Amino acid sequence: MKVFVVGSNGQIAREDVAHVILASLSEKNTYKRSFDLIAGEDTISEALSGL
């Protein structure tokens, strides 16, 4: 599954959103932050660590 964290309009599957929410619970750099998602080329962990 690939996602791209971005601040623009786009699309992402609900299943991917669920996976990102779950992964963000263990990524400390996502705590107290907001971000938008669309489908993209990065893995979830890559996208979240790049915030």
PQR file with spaces between the fields and no chain letter, atoms N, CA, C, O and H, PARSE charges and radii, in Angstrom:
ATOM       1  N    MET     1       0.827   -1.166    0.000 -0.4000 1.5000
ATOM       2  CA   MET     1       0.000    0.000    0.000 -0.0000 2.0000
ATOM       3  C    MET     1       0.877    1.236    0.000  0.5500 1.7000
ATOM       4  O    MET     1       1.839    1.317    0.764 -0.5500 1.4000
ATOM       5  N    LYS     2       0.555    2.199   -0.847 -0.4000 1.5000
ATOM       6  CA   LYS     2       1.332    3.417   -0.980 -0.0000 2.0000
ATOM       7  C    LYS     2       0.450    4.618   -0.665  0.5500 1.7000
ATOM       8  O    LYS     2      -0.709    4.665   -1.079 -0.5500 1.4000
ATOM       9  H    LYS     2      -0.226    2.133   -1.468  0.4000 1.0000
ATOM      10  N    VAL     3       0.985    5.574    0.056 -0.4000 1.5000
ATOM      11  CA   VAL     3       0.267    6.815    0.338 -0.0000 2.0000
ATOM      12  C    VAL     3       1.217    7.985    0.196  0.5500 1.7000
ATOM      13  O    VAL     3       2.437    7.819    0.174 -0.5500 1.4000
ATOM      14  H    VAL     3       1.926    5.536    0.392  0.4000 1.0000
ATOM      15  N    PHE     4       0.642    9.162    0.102 -0.4000 1.5000
ATOM      16  CA   PHE     4       1.412   10.385    0.002 -0.0000 2.0000
ATOM      17  C    PHE     4       0.767   11.401    0.904  0.5500 1.7000
ATOM      18  O    PHE     4      -0.416   11.705    0.749 -0.5500 1.4000
ATOM      19  H    PHE     4      -0.348    9.297    0.120  0.4000 1.0000
ATOM      20  N    VAL     5       1.512   11.930    1.837 -0.4000 1.5000
ATOM      21  CA   VAL     5       0.983   12.934    2.752 -0.0000 2.0000
ATOM      22  C    VAL     5       1.158   14.283    2.086  0.5500 1.7000
ATOM      23  O    VAL     5       2.268   14.654    1.704 -0.5500 1.4000
ATOM      24  H    VAL     5       2.473   11.684    1.963  0.4000 1.0000
ATOM      25  N    VAL     6       0.078   15.008    1.947 -0.4000 1.5000
ATOM      26  CA   VAL     6       0.117   16.254    1.167 -0.0000 2.0000
ATOM      27  C    VAL     6      -0.950   17.211    1.662  0.5500 1.7000
ATOM      28  O    VAL     6      -1.898   16.794    2.327 -0.5500 1.4000
ATOM      29  H    VAL     6      -0.824   14.706    2.257  0.4000 1.0000
ATOM      30  N    GLY     7      -0.810   18.456    1.353 -0.4000 1.5000
ATOM      31  CA   GLY     7      -1.789   19.452    1.745 -0.0000 2.0000
ATOM      32  C    GLY     7      -2.705   19.873    0.616  0.5500 1.7000
ATOM      33  O    GLY     7      -3.250   20.975    0.663 -0.5500 1.4000
ATOM      34  H    GLY     7      -0.039   18.795    0.813  0.4000 1.0000
ATOM      35  N    SER     8      -2.899   19.041   -0.403 -0.4000 1.5000
ATOM      36  CA   SER     8      -3.768   19.395   -1.523 -0.0000 2.0000
ATOM      37  C    SER     8      -4.886   18.372   -1.677  0.5500 1.7000
ATOM      38  O    SER     8      -4.924   17.377   -0.952 -0.5500 1.4000
ATOM      39  H    SER     8      -2.456   18.145   -0.441  0.4000 1.0000
ATOM      40  N    ASN     9      -5.797   18.611   -2.618 -0.4000 1.5000
ATOM      41  CA   ASN     9      -6.923   17.702   -2.854 -0.0000 2.0000
ATOM      42  C    ASN     9      -6.458   16.448   -3.570  0.5500 1.7000
ATOM      43  O    ASN     9      -5.520   16.502   -4.364 -0.5500 1.4000
ATOM      44  H    ASN     9      -5.767   19.419   -3.207  0.4000 1.0000
ATOM      45  N    GLY    10      -7.096   15.329   -3.304 -0.4000 1.5000
ATOM      46  CA   GLY    10      -6.756   14.073   -3.946 -0.0000 2.0000
ATOM      47  C    GLY    10      -7.649   12.970   -3.428  0.5500 1.7000
ATOM      48  O    GLY    10      -8.634   13.226   -2.736 -0.5500 1.4000
ATOM      49  H    GLY    10      -7.858   15.285   -2.658  0.4000 1.0000
ATOM      50  N    GLN    11      -7.302   11.741   -3.767 -0.4000 1.5000
ATOM      51  CA   GLN    11      -8.117   10.606   -3.362 -0.0000 2.0000
ATOM      52  C    GLN    11      -7.278    9.571   -2.637  0.5500 1.7000
ATOM      53  O    GLN    11      -6.079    9.441   -2.881 -0.5500 1.4000
ATOM      54  H    GLN    11      -6.502   11.532   -4.330  0.4000 1.0000
ATOM      55  N    ILE    12      -7.925    8.837   -1.743 -0.4000 1.5000
ATOM      56  CA   ILE    12      -7.303    7.720   -1.042 -0.0000 2.0000
ATOM      57  C    ILE    12      -8.412    6.766   -0.611  0.5500 1.7000
ATOM      58  O    ILE    12      -9.495    7.197   -0.214 -0.5500 1.4000
ATOM      59  H    ILE    12      -8.899    8.943   -1.545  0.4000 1.0000
ATOM      60  N    ALA    13      -8.135    5.482   -0.693 -0.4000 1.5000
ATOM      61  CA   ALA    13      -9.122    4.467   -0.308 -0.0000 2.0000
ATOM      62  C    ALA    13      -9.352    4.491    1.199  0.5500 1.7000
ATOM      63  O    ALA    13      -8.435    4.790    1.965 -0.5500 1.4000
ATOM      64  H    ALA    13      -7.256    5.132   -1.015  0.4000 1.0000
ATOM      65  N    ARG    14     -10.559    4.180    1.620 -0.4000 1.5000
ATOM      66  CA   ARG    14     -10.878    4.140    3.055 -0.0000 2.0000
ATOM      67  C    ARG    14      -9.984    3.174    3.812  0.5500 1.7000
ATOM      68  O    ARG    14      -9.572    3.452    4.938 -0.5500 1.4000
ATOM      69  H    ARG    14     -11.303    3.937    0.998  0.4000 1.0000
ATOM      70  N    GLU    15      -9.687    2.050    3.197 -0.4000 1.5000
ATOM      71  CA   GLU    15      -8.814    1.061    3.830 -0.0000 2.0000
ATOM      72  C    GLU    15      -7.429    1.658    4.092  0.5500 1.7000
ATOM      73  O    GLU    15      -6.834    1.418    5.142 -0.5500 1.4000
ATOM      74  H    GLU    15     -10.021    1.824    2.282  0.4000 1.0000
ATOM      75  N    ASP    16      -6.922    2.434    3.134 -0.4000 1.5000
ATOM      76  CA   ASP    16      -5.624    3.089    3.313 -0.0000 2.0000
ATOM      77  C    ASP    16      -5.678    4.103    4.453  0.5500 1.7000
ATOM      78  O    ASP    16      -4.725    4.222    5.223 -0.5500 1.4000
ATOM      79  H    ASP    16      -7.405    2.629    2.281  0.4000 1.0000
ATOM      80  N    VAL    17      -6.779    4.829    4.563 -0.4000 1.5000
ATOM      81  CA   VAL    17      -6.936    5.785    5.663 -0.0000 2.0000
ATOM      82  C    VAL    17      -6.880    5.050    6.993  0.5500 1.7000
ATOM      83  O    VAL    17      -6.231    5.512    7.932 -0.5500 1.4000
ATOM      84  H    VAL    17      -7.553    4.733    3.937  0.4000 1.0000
ATOM      85  N    ALA    18      -7.550    3.917    7.081 -0.4000 1.5000
ATOM      86  CA   ALA    18      -7.540    3.140    8.318 -0.0000 2.0000
ATOM      87  C    ALA    18      -6.123    2.682    8.665  0.5500 1.7000
ATOM      88  O    ALA    18      -5.726    2.725    9.830 -0.5500 1.4000
ATOM      89  H    ALA    18      -8.078    3.542    6.319  0.4000 1.0000
ATOM      90  N    HIS    19      -5.369    2.248    7.669 -0.4000 1.5000
ATOM      91  CA   HIS    19      -3.996    1.820    7.906 -0.0000 2.0000
ATOM      92  C    HIS    19      -3.115    2.982    8.360  0.5500 1.7000
ATOM      93  O    HIS    19      -2.251    2.808    9.219 -0.5500 1.4000
ATOM      94  H    HIS    19      -5.692    2.213    6.723  0.4000 1.0000
ATOM      95  N    VAL    20      -3.328    4.157    7.789 -0.4000 1.5000
ATOM      96  CA   VAL    20      -2.551    5.335    8.188 -0.0000 2.0000
ATOM      97  C    VAL    20      -2.883    5.726    9.628  0.5500 1.7000
ATOM      98  O    VAL    20      -1.984    6.059   10.401 -0.5500 1.4000
ATOM      99  H    VAL    20      -4.030    4.298    7.091  0.4000 1.0000
ATOM     100  N    ILE    21      -4.148    5.689    9.988 -0.4000 1.5000
ATOM     101  CA   ILE    21      -4.539    6.015   11.372 -0.0000 2.0000
ATOM     102  C    ILE    21      -3.861    5.060   12.343  0.5500 1.7000
ATOM     103  O    ILE    21      -3.306    5.487   13.355 -0.5500 1.4000
ATOM     104  H    ILE    21      -4.878    5.419    9.361  0.4000 1.0000
ATOM     105  N    LEU    22      -3.905    3.784   12.041 -0.4000 1.5000
ATOM     106  CA   LEU    22      -3.276    2.794   12.912 -0.0000 2.0000
ATOM     107  C    LEU    22      -1.766    3.026   13.000  0.5500 1.7000
ATOM     108  O    LEU    22      -1.201    2.991   14.094 -0.5500 1.4000
ATOM     109  H    LEU    22      -4.356    3.437   11.219  0.4000 1.0000
ATOM     110  N    ALA    23      -1.117    3.260   11.882 -0.4000 1.5000
ATOM     111  CA   ALA    23       0.336    3.475   11.878 -0.0000 2.0000
ATOM     112  C    ALA    23       0.714    4.764   12.595  0.5500 1.7000
ATOM     113  O    ALA    23       1.763    4.833   13.236 -0.5500 1.4000
ATOM     114  H    ALA    23      -1.576    3.289   10.994  0.4000 1.0000
ATOM     115  N    SER    24      -0.130    5.782   12.493 -0.4000 1.5000
ATOM     116  CA   SER    24       0.205    7.068   13.115 -0.0000 2.0000
ATOM     117  C    SER    24       0.173    7.001   14.640  0.5500 1.7000
ATOM     118  O    SER    24       0.758    7.858   15.302 -0.5500 1.4000
ATOM     119  H    SER    24      -0.982    5.726   11.972  0.4000 1.0000
ATOM     120  N    LEU    25      -0.492    6.009   15.202 -0.4000 1.5000
ATOM     121  CA   LEU    25      -0.525    5.860   16.653 -0.0000 2.0000
ATOM     122  C    LEU    25       0.842    5.497   17.230  0.5500 1.7000
ATOM     123  O    LEU    25       1.111    5.765   18.401 -0.5500 1.4000
ATOM     124  H    LEU    25      -0.967    5.313   14.664  0.4000 1.0000
ATOM     125  N    SER    26       1.698    4.893   16.422 -0.4000 1.5000
ATOM     126  CA   SER    26       3.021    4.508   16.907 -0.0000 2.0000
ATOM     127  C    SER    26       4.145    5.404   16.378  0.5500 1.7000
ATOM     128  O    SER    26       5.311    5.179   16.699 -0.5500 1.4000
ATOM     129  H    SER    26       1.479    4.675   15.471  0.4000 1.0000
ATOM     130  N    GLU    27       3.811    6.408   15.576 -0.4000 1.5000
ATOM     131  CA   GLU    27       4.803    7.360   15.053 -0.0000 2.0000
ATOM     132  C    GLU    27       4.763    8.621   15.901  0.5500 1.7000
ATOM     133  O    GLU    27       3.819    9.405   15.805 -0.5500 1.4000
ATOM     134  H    GLU    27       2.864    6.591   15.315  0.4000 1.0000
ATOM     135  N    LYS    28       5.771    8.819   16.722 -0.4000 1.5000
ATOM     136  CA   LYS    28       5.758    9.960   17.638 -0.0000 2.0000
ATOM     137  C    LYS    28       5.722   11.298   16.930  0.5500 1.7000
ATOM     138  O    LYS    28       5.210   12.268   17.489 -0.5500 1.4000
ATOM     139  H    LYS    28       6.538    8.182   16.800  0.4000 1.0000
ATOM     140  N    ASN    29       6.254   11.384   15.706 -0.4000 1.5000
ATOM     141  CA   ASN    29       6.232   12.664   15.006 -0.0000 2.0000
ATOM     142  C    ASN    29       4.850   13.029   14.459  0.5500 1.7000
ATOM     143  O    ASN    29       4.677   14.109   13.893 -0.5500 1.4000
ATOM     144  H    ASN    29       6.669   10.596   15.252  0.4000 1.0000
ATOM     145  N    THR    30       3.862   12.138   14.622 -0.4000 1.5000
ATOM     146  CA   THR    30       2.497   12.469   14.218 -0.0000 2.0000
ATOM     147  C    THR    30       1.657   12.977   15.387  0.5500 1.7000
ATOM     148  O    THR    30       0.542   13.459   15.187 -0.5500 1.4000
ATOM     149  H    THR    30       4.002   11.261   15.081  0.4000 1.0000
ATOM     150  N    TYR    31       2.187   12.871   16.606 -0.4000 1.5000
ATOM     151  CA   TYR    31       1.436   13.294   17.791 -0.0000 2.0000
ATOM     152  C    TYR    31       1.195   14.800   17.745  0.5500 1.7000
ATOM     153  O    TYR    31       2.099   15.576   17.437 -0.5500 1.4000
ATOM     154  H    TYR    31       3.093   12.480   16.768  0.4000 1.0000
ATOM     155  N    LYS    32      -0.036   15.200   18.054 -0.4000 1.5000
ATOM     156  CA   LYS    32      -0.457   16.606   18.095 -0.0000 2.0000
ATOM     157  C    LYS    32      -0.243   17.316   16.759  0.5500 1.7000
ATOM     158  O    LYS    32       0.066   18.507   16.726 -0.5500 1.4000
ATOM     159  H    LYS    32      -0.771   14.569   18.304  0.4000 1.0000
ATOM     160  N    ARG    33      -0.409   16.580   15.660 -0.4000 1.5000
ATOM     161  CA   ARG    33      -0.259   17.141   14.318 -0.0000 2.0000
ATOM     162  C    ARG    33      -1.458   16.746   13.482  0.5500 1.7000
ATOM     163  O    ARG    33      -2.118   15.742   13.748 -0.5500 1.4000
ATOM     164  H    ARG    33      -0.660   15.613   15.687  0.4000 1.0000
ATOM     165  N    SER    34      -1.725   17.537   12.484 -0.4000 1.5000
ATOM     166  CA   SER    34      -2.749   17.167   11.500 -0.0000 2.0000
ATOM     167  C    SER    34      -2.086   17.110   10.130  0.5500 1.7000
ATOM     168  O    SER    34      -1.095   17.795    9.877 -0.5500 1.4000
ATOM     169  H    SER    34      -1.188   18.353   12.267  0.4000 1.0000
ATOM     170  N    PHE    35      -2.642   16.292    9.259 -0.4000 1.5000
ATOM     171  CA   PHE    35      -2.102   16.168    7.906 -0.0000 2.0000
ATOM     172  C    PHE    35      -3.180   15.602    7.002  0.5500 1.7000
ATOM     173  O    PHE    35      -4.109   14.938    7.461 -0.5500 1.4000
ATOM     174  H    PHE    35      -3.447   15.735    9.464  0.4000 1.0000
ATOM     175  N    ASP    36      -3.048   15.867    5.731 -0.4000 1.5000
ATOM     176  CA   ASP    36      -3.961   15.362    4.716 -0.0000 2.0000
ATOM     177  C    ASP    36      -3.272   14.234    3.971  0.5500 1.7000
ATOM     178  O    ASP    36      -2.043   14.175    3.930 -0.5500 1.4000
ATOM     179  H    ASP    36      -2.293   16.406    5.358  0.4000 1.0000
ATOM     180  N    LEU    37      -4.056   13.336    3.380 -0.4000 1.5000
ATOM     181  CA   LEU    37      -3.490   12.217    2.637 -0.0000 2.0000
ATOM     182  C    LEU    37      -4.148   12.080    1.280  0.5500 1.7000
ATOM     183  O    LEU    37      -5.319   12.411    1.097 -0.5500 1.4000
ATOM     184  H    LEU    37      -5.054   13.384    3.413  0.4000 1.0000
ATOM     185  N    ILE    38      -3.364   11.581    0.329 -0.4000 1.5000
ATOM     186  CA   ILE    38      -3.890   11.086   -0.941 -0.0000 2.0000
ATOM     187  C    ILE    38      -3.062    9.867   -1.313  0.5500 1.7000
ATOM     188  O    ILE    38      -1.981    9.660   -0.761 -0.5500 1.4000
ATOM     189  H    ILE    38      -2.413   11.313    0.477  0.4000 1.0000
ATOM     190  N    ALA    39      -3.554    9.067   -2.233 -0.4000 1.5000
ATOM     191  CA   ALA    39      -2.791    7.914   -2.704 -0.0000 2.0000
ATOM     192  C    ALA    39      -1.527    8.423   -3.381  0.5500 1.7000
ATOM     193  O    ALA    39      -1.553    9.449   -4.061 -0.5500 1.4000
ATOM     194  H    ALA    39      -4.432    9.236   -2.681  0.4000 1.0000
ATOM     195  N    GLY    40      -0.417    7.707   -3.194 -0.4000 1.5000
ATOM     196  CA   GLY    40       0.842    8.161   -3.781 -0.0000 2.0000
ATOM     197  C    GLY    40       1.866    7.050   -3.861  0.5500 1.7000
ATOM     198  O    GLY    40       1.523    5.869   -3.830 -0.5500 1.4000
ATOM     199  H    GLY    40      -0.396    6.874   -2.642  0.4000 1.0000
ATOM     200  N    GLU    41       3.118    7.435   -3.964 -0.4000 1.5000
ATOM     201  CA   GLU    41       4.210    6.494   -4.192 -0.0000 2.0000
ATOM     202  C    GLU    41       4.909    6.026   -2.923  0.5500 1.7000
ATOM     203  O    GLU    41       5.573    4.990   -2.954 -0.5500 1.4000
ATOM     204  H    GLU    41       3.398    8.395   -3.989  0.4000 1.0000
ATOM     205  N    ASP    42       4.791    6.738   -1.817 -0.4000 1.5000
ATOM     206  CA   ASP    42       5.496    6.392   -0.581 -0.0000 2.0000
ATOM     207  C    ASP    42       4.730    5.340    0.211  0.5500 1.7000
ATOM     208  O    ASP    42       3.501    5.289    0.167 -0.5500 1.4000
ATOM     209  H    ASP    42       4.252    7.579   -1.792  0.4000 1.0000
ATOM     210  N    THR    43       5.469    4.498    0.938 -0.4000 1.5000
ATOM     211  CA   THR    43       4.815    3.602    1.870 -0.0000 2.0000
ATOM     212  C    THR    43       4.274    4.446    3.022  0.5500 1.7000
ATOM     213  O    THR    43       4.655    5.606    3.183 -0.5500 1.4000
ATOM     214  H    THR    43       6.467    4.539    0.974  0.4000 1.0000
ATOM     215  N    ILE    44       3.394    3.865    3.811 -0.4000 1.5000
ATOM     216  CA   ILE    44       2.818    4.614    4.933 -0.0000 2.0000
ATOM     217  C    ILE    44       3.910    5.057    5.890  0.5500 1.7000
ATOM     218  O    ILE    44       3.933    6.215    6.304 -0.5500 1.4000
ATOM     219  H    ILE    44       3.084    2.923    3.679  0.4000 1.0000
ATOM     220  N    SER    45       4.809    4.159    6.245 -0.4000 1.5000
ATOM     221  CA   SER    45       5.856    4.519    7.206 -0.0000 2.0000
ATOM     222  C    SER    45       6.771    5.606    6.649  0.5500 1.7000
ATOM     223  O    SER    45       7.193    6.492    7.392 -0.5500 1.4000
ATOM     224  H    SER    45       4.789    3.218    5.909  0.4000 1.0000
ATOM     225  N    GLU    46       7.081    5.552    5.366 -0.4000 1.5000
ATOM     226  CA   GLU    46       7.911    6.594    4.741 -0.0000 2.0000
ATOM     227  C    GLU    46       7.201    7.934    4.767  0.5500 1.7000
ATOM     228  O    GLU    46       7.806    8.956    5.090 -0.5500 1.4000
ATOM     229  H    GLU    46       6.738    4.832    4.763  0.4000 1.0000
ATOM     230  N    ALA    47       5.930    7.932    4.432 -0.4000 1.5000
ATOM     231  CA   ALA    47       5.166    9.178    4.392 -0.0000 2.0000
ATOM     232  C    ALA    47       5.041    9.793    5.788  0.5500 1.7000
ATOM     233  O    ALA    47       5.205   11.002    5.951 -0.5500 1.4000
ATOM     234  H    ALA    47       5.439    7.102    4.170  0.4000 1.0000
ATOM     235  N    LEU    48       4.756    8.975    6.780 -0.4000 1.5000
ATOM     236  CA   LEU    48       4.596    9.502    8.131 -0.0000 2.0000
ATOM     237  C    LEU    48       5.917    9.950    8.730  0.5500 1.7000
ATOM     238  O    LEU    48       5.951   10.935    9.468 -0.5500 1.4000
ATOM     239  H    LEU    48       4.624    7.993    6.648  0.4000 1.0000
ATOM     240  N    SER    49       6.997    9.257    8.433 -0.4000 1.5000
ATOM     241  CA   SER    49       8.290    9.686    8.986 -0.0000 2.0000
ATOM     242  C    SER    49       8.776   10.954    8.318  0.5500 1.7000
ATOM     243  O    SER    49       9.646   11.637    8.859 -0.5500 1.4000
ATOM     244  H    SER    49       6.969    8.457    7.833  0.4000 1.0000
ATOM     245  N    GLY    50       8.236   11.284    7.155 -0.4000 1.5000
ATOM     246  CA   GLY    50       8.635   12.505    6.462 -0.0000 2.0000
ATOM     247  C    GLY    50       7.860   13.741    6.851  0.5500 1.7000
ATOM     248  O    GLY    50       8.066   14.807    6.270 -0.5500 1.4000
ATOM     249  H    GLY    50       7.530   10.729    6.717  0.4000 1.0000
ATOM     250  N    LEU    51       6.972   13.624    7.823 -0.4000 1.5000
ATOM     251  CA   LEU    51       6.206   14.798    8.268 -0.0000 2.0000
ATOM     252  C    LEU    51       7.087   15.792    8.962  0.5500 1.7000
ATOM     253  O    LEU    51       6.610   16.839    9.401 -0.5500 1.4000
ATOM     254  H    LEU    51       6.805   12.758    8.295  0.4000 1.0000
